């Protein structure tokens, strides 16, 4: 009888400790997210599972090309997965199906190897074709990899840094696509 009681106490302690540790990881370090929608195809599809790390945003600047999870303007209940295309201080322009960046006197066409060869980046809404827009401090320009089917900064404008939840660092589902990102 005493052995059974000790066994159940050990199980209960293990469960409580595990729940506590997992809760702390979820609240402060990282959390899993399910991809929904076509905006990041062909790199991410609906139903894939990713891990979003949310600590380094406080001491490491976001870089062009990073994949992030964010809350779109005016909605804290929805998570979007997007790619950072423009960082603070950039001037961004969409012209002839491409993204152009001007920064510190340098102008270049953004190299986007993650896009398919026939993908045309067009402008809509907040950013007009051929017009340059300077990205302010603490703001980021984000786009989905599926440029035809993505609600992103071309529509809702630049995103404030505090709207970015974290960096996508790992894909863990489906099993045949497990990868660090």
C-alpha positions as CSV (number, residue, x, y, z in Angstrom):
1,X,0.0,0.0,0.0
2,X,2.8,2.4,0.9
3,X,4.6,1.6,-2.5
4,X,1.4,2.5,-4.4
5,X,1.0,5.8,-2.6
6,X,4.6,6.8,-3.2
7,X,4.2,5.8,-6.9
8,X,1.2,8.0,-7.3
9,X,2.9,10.9,-5.5
10,X,5.9,10.6,-7.8
11,X,3.6,10.6,-10.9
12,X,1.7,13.6,-9.6
13,X,5.0,15.5,-8.9
14,X,6.3,14.7,-12.4
15,X,3.0,15.8,-14.0
16,X,2.9,19.1,-12.1
17,X,6.6,19.8,-12.8
18,X,6.2,19.0,-16.5
19,X,3.1,21.2,-16.9
20,X,5.0,24.0,-15.1
21,X,8.1,23.7,-17.3
22,X,6.1,23.5,-20.5
23,X,3.9,26.5,-19.5
24,X,7.1,28.6,-18.9
25,X,8.5,27.5,-22.2
26,X,5.2,28.4,-24.0
27,X,4.8,31.7,-22.2
28,X,8.4,33.0,-22.4
29,X,10.5,31.1,-24.9
30,X,8.7,29.5,-27.9
31,X,5.3,28.1,-29.0
32,X,4.0,25.8,-31.7
33,X,1.9,27.3,-34.5
34,X,-0.2,25.7,-37.2
35,X,0.2,27.3,-40.7
36,X,-3.1,28.3,-42.2
37,X,-3.7,29.7,-45.7
38,X,-1.8,29.8,-48.9
39,X,0.2,33.0,-48.4
40,X,3.5,31.3,-47.9
41,X,3.2,28.5,-50.5
42,X,5.3,26.8,-51.8
43,X,7.5,27.0,-48.7
44,X,4.7,26.4,-46.1
45,X,1.3,24.8,-46.6
46,X,-1.8,24.7,-44.5
47,X,-1.6,22.2,-41.7
48,X,2.2,22.3,-41.3
49,X,3.5,22.8,-37.8
50,X,6.2,25.3,-36.9
51,X,8.0,26.4,-33.8
52,X,8.0,30.2,-33.1
53,X,10.8,31.5,-30.9
54,X,10.0,34.7,-29.1
55,X,13.0,35.7,-27.1
56,X,15.6,37.0,-29.5
57,X,13.4,39.7,-30.8
58,X,14.3,41.7,-27.7
59,X,18.1,41.7,-28.3
60,X,18.6,40.8,-32.0
61,X,17.3,42.9,-34.9
62,X,15.1,41.2,-37.5
63,X,16.8,40.7,-40.8
64,X,15.6,40.8,-44.4
65,X,14.5,37.3,-45.5
66,X,13.6,36.0,-42.0
67,X,10.2,34.3,-41.5
68,X,8.1,35.7,-38.7
69,X,4.7,35.3,-37.1
70,X,2.9,38.5,-36.5
71,X,-0.4,40.0,-35.5
72,X,-1.9,42.1,-38.4
73,X,-2.9,45.6,-37.7
74,X,-6.0,45.8,-35.6
75,X,-6.3,42.1,-34.8
76,X,-4.5,40.5,-31.8
77,X,-6.4,37.3,-32.2
78,X,-4.9,36.2,-35.6
79,X,-1.4,35.1,-36.4
80,X,0.1,35.6,-39.9
81,X,3.3,33.9,-41.1
82,X,5.2,36.3,-43.4
83,X,8.7,37.0,-44.6
84,X,10.5,40.2,-43.7
85,X,11.3,42.0,-47.0
86,X,12.1,45.5,-45.8
87,X,13.8,46.7,-42.5
88,X,13.9,50.1,-40.8
89,X,15.9,52.6,-43.0
90,X,15.1,50.8,-46.3
91,X,13.3,52.5,-49.1
92,X,11.3,49.8,-50.9
93,X,9.8,49.9,-54.4
94,X,7.9,47.3,-56.4
95,X,8.5,47.6,-60.1
96,X,8.5,45.2,-63.1
97,X,7.5,42.2,-60.9
98,X,10.5,42.7,-58.6
99,X,11.3,44.3,-55.2
100,X,14.0,47.0,-55.2
101,X,15.7,48.3,-52.0
102,X,17.6,51.6,-51.5
103,X,19.6,52.0,-48.4
104,X,22.6,54.2,-47.5
105,X,23.0,55.2,-51.1
106,X,23.0,51.6,-52.4
107,X,20.2,50.4,-54.7
108,X,19.6,46.8,-55.5
109,X,17.1,44.3,-56.7
110,X,16.1,42.1,-53.8
111,X,17.4,38.5,-54.4
112,X,14.6,36.2,-53.4
113,X,15.7,32.6,-54.0
114,X,12.7,31.3,-51.9
115,X,10.3,32.5,-54.6
116,X,9.5,30.5,-57.7
117,X,11.1,31.7,-61.0
118,X,7.8,32.8,-62.5
119,X,6.5,34.7,-59.4
120,X,5.6,38.3,-60.1
121,X,5.5,40.7,-57.2
122,X,2.9,43.2,-57.9
123,X,1.8,46.2,-55.7
124,X,-1.6,46.8,-54.3
125,X,-3.2,49.0,-51.7
126,X,-0.6,50.7,-49.5
127,X,2.4,50.5,-51.9
128,X,1.8,51.6,-55.5
129,X,3.8,50.2,-58.5
130,X,7.0,52.2,-59.1
131,X,6.6,54.4,-56.0
132,X,9.3,54.2,-53.3
133,X,8.4,54.1,-49.6
134,X,10.9,54.7,-46.8
135,X,10.5,52.3,-43.9
136,X,10.5,54.1,-40.5
137,X,12.2,53.2,-37.3
138,X,10.7,50.2,-35.6
139,X,8.7,49.3,-38.7
140,X,9.0,46.3,-41.1
141,X,7.7,45.5,-44.5
142,X,6.5,41.9,-44.7
143,X,5.2,39.8,-47.6
144,X,4.0,36.2,-48.1
145,X,6.0,34.0,-50.5
146,X,2.8,33.4,-52.5
147,X,2.7,37.0,-53.8
148,X,-0.6,36.4,-55.7
149,X,-2.5,35.2,-52.6
150,X,-1.1,37.1,-49.6
151,X,-2.5,39.8,-47.4
152,X,0.7,41.6,-46.4
153,X,2.4,45.0,-46.1
154,X,1.4,45.8,-49.7
155,X,-2.2,45.9,-48.4
156,X,-2.0,46.8,-44.7
157,X,1.3,48.8,-44.7
158,X,4.3,48.5,-42.6
159,X,4.2,46.4,-39.4
160,X,5.4,47.7,-36.0
161,X,8.0,45.7,-34.3
162,X,5.8,45.0,-31.3
163,X,3.3,43.3,-33.6
164,X,5.9,40.6,-34.5
165,X,5.4,37.7,-32.1
166,X,8.6,35.9,-33.0
167,X,10.9,34.1,-35.5
168,X,10.0,30.8,-37.1
169,X,12.9,28.6,-36.3
170,X,11.8,25.0,-36.8
171,X,9.2,23.0,-38.9
172,X,8.2,19.8,-37.1
173,X,5.3,18.6,-39.1
174,X,4.9,16.9,-41.5
175,X,7.7,14.5,-40.6
176,X,9.1,14.4,-44.1
177,X,9.7,18.2,-43.9
178,X,11.3,18.5,-40.5
179,X,13.9,21.3,-40.7
180,X,15.6,24.2,-39.0
181,X,14.7,27.4,-40.6
